[in-house]
């Protein structure tokens, strides 16, 4: 049976669905670390729009201050950050979460983050970074990583009801990132159900060789899911057993602290 939240989700065919708004956001999201500056043709190719349509949206975003234009090249303007800040400002628990993440980093010397599930990806909404560099890309607030191959992603997927999880798995595209990446959907589902039962997830070098992380869910005092908190580290520096004997108890205690503090 569909949930009430699902019933309220519009489809592109619904008369209340604003296609122009959706397309404008799609143009914004086309820019990322690998594509920070693009020509009109490149934006059209990445969004699947024709050039005329892509041009209208780019010029509108430029007029509104969300995009900068330098001759034939477009890039996002700083005003885009207001969209992210609006989310953070609307969630008054962010200062508590940030302090918790910083406490984790101080305790273990590793980076810690809070992530939320957004479609097929986990979006980082708070982070405390250690001095250790973990991946080729820089992880920061706003970073998006595939949920299927991250500890936070699997923790969040484990919170979904069975029907929603099955629907997610059916549409998911599982890309192979390392020789340890799980790409079989049945195996991934089994892994996620195990995470649901045990209450934590470990991703061991599935997304990036050497990247090892552990995560647990974070709830507020009313039992509402806030996201997942993790500790990420380098496999060459931190043994797998350390995740279980030291990092997991630390995360579990911090999750309890969050639940006791955030209303």
Steps between C-alpha positions, in 0.01 A plus 500: 500500500635844414579738784333838539828667407507303176139596422595866510786470249409640159603344173614704198162427339305662785349838412642649821855396405699810395726373224687829466599496866615139478705578189660803661611294798628233264721758331641608836573139597678439169795695640727300728863451590576339165296757307544835680493704179306403188395634164137507392554184296648318797212597728252387236679166467514438876135584555363341183343830393522656159722807470214749485341369820831480686583855387174640641560344839864605514416859412216506755729365772758757393243779533407375849864489608534122533727461196793704373579536130843567355480520122385148397557334837258473791570422866304508824501825697540521880130575535432129446633446852186667634303192396716282722506750783121511495492126575754531780330802651164323500645220713584638842685184602796581277711660775450196724591264217808703408625491858443124516698447179783714628501302826530180299794635302670613820447159659627283215692734272287412198244683287133475592191602305121513503334394176141478376354286224410690184392270220786269406754701695603606848539873545741627764323764712755534782863397529802512727820439305823354627836587352503170311396508133277201423398527135611664178199731531462740792216395731304796636146617573306450178708207376287223348609136492319185383290367787546138398873498568534716812443416865268798552303408189442146614396610848245736345376242251454258790248743650271472197195272514540183293286627211695824473831317523400258226388789279829677565701190412297443183587841357853524641801479271788328678834605356822315574751736665751248640542123499308495831192686376172312537321520165252214542165639618402187690828505688462870574147446631628226729772734623250781570267267690796395713571867571137545606532211742836595653453877503821603326673472163859463388615580147847359445670641188193462278491859380868585502803278561621565852180670620343322796205637698243409761163667563196490727159671474433821691151574637351788695320466832173425318650218297522700178790399278744790464750314284800277548826587675824334402871476556707465186863398492779344296521122499879507502504708817208356700434128537153360435478380862548858619173596334317241707677532834557877515312693232164322520457555877600864453242552224229322697562719802494817289175385338353464848625849585325640193175326590518637854571855379306563179124543532 
